[in-house]
Amino acid sequence: MAFKLLAVSAALIGFAVTGAVIPGVCDEVSQTAPVRVAAASQQAAPDFTGINTWFNSKPLSLADLRGKVVLVDFWTYGCVNCVNTLPHVTDLYAKYKDRGLVVVGVHTPEFPFERSASNVQAALKRHGITYPVAQDNDSKTWNAYRNQYWPAQYIIDQNGKIVFQHAGEGRYDEIDRTVAKLLNASS
């Protein structure tokens, strides 16, 4: 019995240290679980809803962003997988913001301490995030997208259609190519 308990404890510590996902325990996904929306099944992107606090921006709507390429990034600052994606999202924003890309971070908390606006503001400063971030404390935008994972990225074309979706870390080159292709199509 003691050996079994020791083995389970060691496995849990290993998962915690490596940032691995324990299926059924954590809603974060690893880079091995990508999700894409095929071009043939493009759907209209839901608007931002139930947002009480916006950082780095006035309140935004997808109608206001029509004609732009939009990357919606669902994240929370307490999620190690989300934090690992932030340098890539901020680099993408820096690279393409002057060409028509708008990045909107949707901070949807998993834990009560992540609901604090001052904690979110500190995380934005800590990670150098200057793009708009919506605080989705009631998960209304999360639910509108039928999102299930942290992190998750949705690329929305100039017509307001979701053309790419990915959950987890990775696929950064594919995300970059998708944004570049959409931006080149409009120039």
N, C-alpha and C positions, 0 to 999 in steps of 0.2 A: 504494500500500500504506500509506504514512504517513497519507494522508487518511482511509482506512478505519479505521485504528487510532485516529486522533484523533476521528472521529465516534463510534465505539463507546465510547471513554473519556468523551466529553462526555455521552453518553446515560446511562452508568452513574453519573456524578457527578450528573446531573439526577435520576435515580431516588433516589439516596442523600439528596440535599438535600431533596427534596419528600416523602420517605417513601413514594413510590409503590412498587408491587409489581412485581417482575419475574417474570412467569409461569414456573414451572418452576424458579426459583432460590430463591424465598422462599415459605414456607408461610403468611405473613400474607395476609389478604384485605383488599381495599379496601371502601369503603361501597357499592360497586356490586354486591356479591355476596351478597345476603341469602339466608338459608335459613329457611324456616318449616315447622313441622310442623302440618299441617291438623288441626283439631279431630277430624275423623272418624278420623284415624290416630293418636290419642293412644297413646303407649306408656308403660309404667312406667319411671320414671327409675331408672337404675342407682345403686347406693349408692356412697359414697366408699370406695375400696379402695386398698390399698398405700400409705396415708398414714402416714409416720413422724413428721412434725412438724406440729403445729397451732399457729397463732398467733392470739391474741386469743380463744381458746376452748378448752374441753376437746374431745376428739375427738367428732365428730358423726356421726350416721347418719340416713338419710332416715326410718327408722322413728321415731326420736326427734322428727323434724320434721313428722310427720303432723299435719294440721290447720292447718299454716302454709303460706303461699305462699313458695316458695324460688326465688331467682335464683342459679343456678350460673354463675359468670363465670370462664372459662378465660383465663388471661393469663400473661405473664411480664414481668418488669420491664425487660428489654432490648429489648422490642418497642415501637417508636414508636406503632404503631396501638393497642396495649394501653394505653400511657400516656395516649394521647388519650381513651380511654373512661373512665379512672378517675374524673375529676371527675363524670361523669354517674352512674356506679355509686355513688359515695359520696353524692351528692346524693339519689339514689333511696332509699338505705338510711336516710339521715337523715329523709327525708320520711315513710317508711312503716314504720320499725322498730317503732314503738309501736302499729301497727295489725295486726301479724302477719307482716310481711315479714322473712324471713331471707335475707341475702346470704351466700353462701359463695364466696369466691375460691378457685380451684384454680390454684395457681402451678405450671405445668408448664414446666420449663426447656427452651429450645431449644439453649443453649450451655453448656459445662461450668462457666463462672464463675457461671451462674445457679443452680447446685445448692447453693451455700453458704447455709446458714440465716442466717448473720449478714448476708449481702448482701440476702436477702429481708426480714429484719427492718428493715434500714436503708431499704429501698424503702417498706415499710409506713409507717414514720415520715415519710419524705420526702413521701409522697402523702396523709398523714392518714387512712390506712385503719384503721378500728377494728372492722370486721366480721370474722368468722372467715375465716381463710385456711388452706387445706390445702396443704402442700408435696408435690407429686406428682412427685418426682424420677425415679421409674421408669415414669412415664406410665401407671400402671395405671387410674386413674380416667379419664384422657384416653381410653384404649383402651376402657374399659367404655362410654363414651358414643359411641364411634366418631367422636370429634372429629378434625378435620383442620386446624383453623385457630386462629391467635391473632389477635385475641381472638374468643371465641365466648360467647354467652349462651344459657342454657336457663332457661325459666320453668316451674316445677313447681307444679301446683295442690295444693290441700289433700288430695287423694286420692293424691298421689304420681305423677301423670301429667305427662309433658312436654306442655305446651300451646302453647309458643312456642319457636322456636329462631332465632337470628340469628348470622351470622358476619361479623365486620368492625366498622367504625365505623358510627355513624349509627343511624337508626330509634329515637332516644331517646324521642320522643313516643309512638310505638307501644308501646314497652316499658313506659313509664309508664302508658299507658291500660290495657294488659293486666294489669299488677299491680293498678291501682286497681279494675278490673272484678272481678277475683278476690277482692280484699279486701272489696269492697262486697257480693258475693254471699254472703259468710260472716257479715256483720254484721246 
